[in-house]
Amino acid sequence: MNWISIEVAALAALCLYLASPHQALWPAAQARRHFLRWLSAPLATGAVAAAVQDYGVWCGVCVALSGFMTALVALPYADAWLRRRGSRVPVKQGARHVG
């Protein structure tokens, strides 16, 4: 159950990242950004609930949030690495440059 809760938490983080206007992993996700933001909340809650069931309250919260935070840190790096390799996505006019 440990890996399932971590993977569900990472999926919640992926939904949040794909809803971000700065991502280029899947440009078609911008059309469904409101749904992706909404979907991330029940996924994160389910990940915490699955971990709490096996490990107790605080340990379960830490297990689920560690998977969530790891994905939130890794996804921008993966996006930058894929952009560097040549899959350039045109920048929208008026979009702010971050970093």
SERO-4910 file (N, C-alpha, C, O; in steps of 0.05 Angstrom, whole numbers):
BEGIN
 pado doro    nc1    nc2    nc3   cac1   cac2   cac3    cc1    cc2    cc3    oc1    oc2    oc3
  Met    A     16    -24      0      0      0      0     17     25      0      9     47     -8
  Asn    A     42     22      9     60     45     10     65     56    -18     63     80    -22
  Trp    A     72     39    -37     77     48    -64     53     59    -78     54     77    -94
  Ile    A     30     47    -72      5     56    -84     -1     85    -75     -8    102    -92
  Ser    A      2     90    -50     -4    118    -40     17    138    -51      9    160    -57
  Ile    A     42    129    -54     62    147    -65     56    153    -95     58    175   -104
  Glu    A     48    132   -109     42    136   -138     17    153   -142     16    169   -161
  Val    A     -3    150   -125    -27    166   -128    -21    195   -120    -32    213   -133
  Ala    A     -4    199   -101      4    227    -94     20    239   -116     17    263   -122
  Ala    A     37    223   -129     52    233   -152     34    240   -175     39    259   -190
  Leu    A     13    224   -179     -7    230   -200    -22    256   -194    -28    271   -212
  Ala    A    -27    261   -169    -40    287   -161    -21    310   -167    -30    331   -177
  Ala    A      5    306   -162     24    327   -168     26    331   -199     29    354   -208
  Leu    A     25    309   -214     25    312   -243      1    327   -253      4    343   -271
  Cys    A    -22    322   -242    -46    338   -250    -42    367   -244    -49    384   -261
  Leu    A    -31    374   -221    -26    403   -215     -5    414   -234     -8    437   -243
  Tyr    A     16    399   -241     36    410   -259     25    413   -287     32    433   -300
  Leu    A      9    395   -296     -2    397   -323    -22    420   -325    -26    430   -347
  Ala    A    -33    429   -303    -51    451   -303    -36    478   -302    -48    499   -305
  Ser    A    -10    477   -298      6    501   -297     10    513   -325     13    498   -344
  Pro    A      9    540   -327     12    552   -354     41    551   -364     46    556   -387
  His    A     60    543   -347     88    543   -355     98    516   -364    121    513   -372
  Gln    A     81    496   -363     90    469   -370     89    465   -401     74    478   -415
  Ala    A    106    447   -410    107    441   -439    107    410   -443    112    401   -465
  Leu    A    103    395   -422    102    366   -425     79    357   -442     82    339   -459
  Trp    A     56    369   -438     32    362   -453     16    387   -458     -2    393   -442
  Pro    A     21    401   -480      7    427   -485    -23    424   -486    -37    443   -480
  Ala    A    -34    401   -494    -63    398   -497    -76    398   -469   -101    401   -468
  Ala    A    -61    395   -448    -73    395   -421    -83    422   -413   -100    424   -394
  Gln    A    -74    443   -426    -84    470   -419   -114    473   -424   -127    489   -410
  Ala    A   -125    458   -442   -154    460   -447   -169    448   -424   -193    454   -420
  Arg    A   -157    430   -409   -170    417   -386   -158    424   -359   -159    408   -341
  Arg    A   -147    448   -357   -132    455   -333   -151    457   -308   -142    451   -286
  His    A   -175    466   -311   -194    467   -288   -200    439   -278   -202    435   -254
  Phe    A   -205    421   -296   -210    393   -288   -186    381   -275   -189    367   -255
  Leu    A   -162    386   -285   -138    375   -273   -133    386   -245   -125    371   -227
  Arg    A   -138    412   -241   -136    423   -214   -156    410   -195   -149    404   -172
  Trp    A   -180    407   -205   -201    394   -188   -193    365   -182   -197    356   -159
  Leu    A   -183    351   -202   -176    323   -198   -153    318   -178   -151    298   -165
  Ser    A   -135    338   -176   -112    334   -158   -121    333   -129   -108    319   -113
  Ala    A   -142    346   -121   -151    346    -93   -160    318    -84   -151    309    -64
  Pro    A   -179    305    -99   -186    278    -90   -164    258    -92   -163    239    -76
  Leu    A   -146    261   -111   -123    242   -113   -105    245    -89    -96    225    -78
  Ala    A    -99    270    -82    -82    274    -58    -95    264    -33    -82    252    -16
  Thr    A   -121    269    -30   -136    260     -7   -136    230     -6   -133    218     16
  Gly    A   -140    217    -28   -140    188    -29   -112    176    -23   -111    155    -10
  Ala    A    -91    190    -31    -64    180    -25    -59    182      5    -48    164     17
  Val    A    -67    204     17    -64    207     46    -81    186     61    -71    174     80
  Ala    A   -106    182     52   -123    163     65   -112    134     63   -113    119     83
  Ala    A   -101    127     40    -89    100     37    -65     96     55    -61     75     66
  Ala    A    -49    117     57    -25    115     74    -32    115    103    -20    101    119
  Val    A    -51    131    111    -60    132    139    -71    106    148    -68     98    171
  Gln    A    -85     92    130    -97     66    137    -76     46    146    -81     30    164
  Asp    A    -53     46    133    -32     27    139    -12     36    160     -3     20    176
  Tyr    A     -6     62    161     16     71    178      9     89    201     26     95    217
  Gly    A    -16     97    203    -23    115    224    -24    143    212    -17    148    189
  Val    A    -34    162    229    -39    189    218    -15    203    209    -12    210    185
  Trp    A      4    209    227     26    226    219     46    213    200     56    226    182
  Cys    A     51    187    204     69    173    186     56    171    158     70    175    138
  Gly    A     30    166    157     16    165    131     16    191    116     19    192     92
  Val    A     12    213    131     13    239    119     40    245    108     43    256     85
  Cys    A     61    238    122     88    242    113     95    225     89    108    235     70
  Val    A     86    200     88     91    183     65     78    194     40     90    196     19
  Ala    A     52    202     42     38    212     19     49    239     10     53    243    -14
  Leu    A     55    257     28     65    283     20     94    281     10    102    298     -6
  Ser    A    109    261     18    136    259      7    135    251    -23    151    260    -39
  Gly    A    116    233    -30    112    227    -58    102    250    -74    110    255    -97
  Phe    A     84    266    -62     73    290    -75     95    310    -80     98    321   -102
  Met    A    111    316    -60    132    336    -62    155    327    -80    166    344    -95
  Thr    A    161    302    -80    182    292    -98    174    296   -127    190    304   -144
  Ala    A    149    290   -133    139    294   -161    139    323   -168    145    330   -191
  Leu    A    131    340   -149    130    369   -155    158    380   -160    160    400   -175
  Val    A    178    369   -149    205    378   -154    216    366   -180    230    380   -195
  Ala    A    210    341   -185    221    327   -208    208    336   -235    222    336   -255
  Leu    A    183    342   -235    169    349   -260    180    373   -275    184    371   -299
  Pro    A    186    395   -262    198    417   -277    226    410   -288    233    420   -310
  Tyr    A    241    394   -274    267    386   -285    263    368   -310    278    371   -329
  Ala    A    244    350   -309    238    333   -332    229    350   -356    236    345   -379
  Asp    A    213    370   -350    203    388   -371    226    403   -384    228    406   -408
  Ala    A    244    414   -367    267    429   -378    286    410   -393    297    419   -414
  Trp    A    289    386   -384    307    367   -398    295    360   -426    310    358   -445
  Leu    A    269    356   -427    257    350   -453    257    374   -472    260    371   -496
  Arg    A    255    398   -461    257    422   -478    285    425   -489    289    433   -511
  Arg    A    305    419   -472    333    421   -480    340    402   -503    357    407   -520
  Arg    A    327    379   -503    332    358   -523    320    364   -550    324    349   -569
  Gly    A    306    386   -553    297    394   -579    267    396   -583    258    405   -604
  Ser    A    251    388   -564    222    390   -568    213    417   -559    200    421   -538
  Arg    A    219    437   -574    213    464   -567    183    470   -572    172    463   -592
  Val    A    172    483   -552    144    491   -554    143    521   -556    156    535   -540
  Pro    A    129    532   -576    128    561   -578    116    574   -554     96    565   -543
  Val    A    128    596   -545    119    610   -522     96    628   -530     97    642   -550
  Lys    A     75    628   -514     52    644   -519     59    673   -515     74    680   -497
  Gln    A     48    690   -532     53    719   -529     39    728   -503     16    722   -498
  Gly    A     54    743   -488     44    754   -462     49    736   -439     43    743   -416
  Ala    A     61    712   -443     67    694   -422     93    704   -408    112    712   -421
  Arg    A     92    703   -382    116    712   -367    137    690   -367    131    667   -367
  His    A    162    699   -367    185    680   -365    192    677   -336    196    697   -322
  Val    A    193    653   -327    200    648   -299    226    634   -298    230    613   -311
  Gly    A    245    645   -283    271    633   -279    289    639   -301    312    630   -300
***
